[in-house]
Amino acid sequence: MELLEKDFNENLTVEGAIQLGLKTLHAGTDGKLNAEALEIAVVTTDEAFRLLTADEVRSHVKAEKKE
């Protein structure tokens, strides 16, 4: 939770918000982030609820594990 409080800001992009969420989950799972067990959805003022595909989730998780 500290990561969210520390790194969140009103100007985060959707990509930045996804990465921040994954960074927080990664820390909370002691680095055992499993893309197959995650679902990520995006809701913005420009688009309604959209569930990311499994490939998109894997891509985001892979990027987070590199950081």
N, C-alpha and C positions, 0 to 999 in steps of 0.2 A: 504494500500500500504506500510505503514511503516513496517509491519510485514514481508512482502516479502523482503524488502530491508535489514532489520535487520537479518533475520534468513536464508536467502538463502546462499548457498555455492555450489561450483562446485562439491562437493563430495556427494551430497544428493543421497540417494537411491530412487528408484521409490516410495517405500512406504513412505519415508520421504517427497518427493515432493508432493505426494497426501495429506498427513497430513498437510503440510504447506499451500497448497492451501485451504484446508477445514478450517484450523485455520483462515486464512485470510477472507474467506467468512463468517465464524461464527462471527467474530468480526464486519464485515461490515453489517451483518443482525441483529445486537443486540441479538445474540444468538438464532435466529429463523431459524436455518438451517433445511431445509426440504429435506430429501433424495429423495422423490418422484418427486421433481422439479429439480433434478440435473442429469446431465450426466457427466461422467468422462471418458476421453480417455487418453491412454498412447502411447507415441511414443518414442522409444529408437533406438540406433544404432543396437541393436540386434533384435528388432521386429518392424514390421511396425505398423501402426495405429491400436490400439485395443480399442474398446469401452468396458468399464467394464459393467458387468451384473448389473441388479437392486439389486441383493443380495450382490454383491461386494460393490456397492455404499452404501447400507444400513449399511453394516459392517464397512466401513470406517467412515461414519457419526456417527455411534454409538460410535466408538472409540474416535472420536474427541469430542463428547459431554461429555465423561467421564473425559477428561483432564481439 
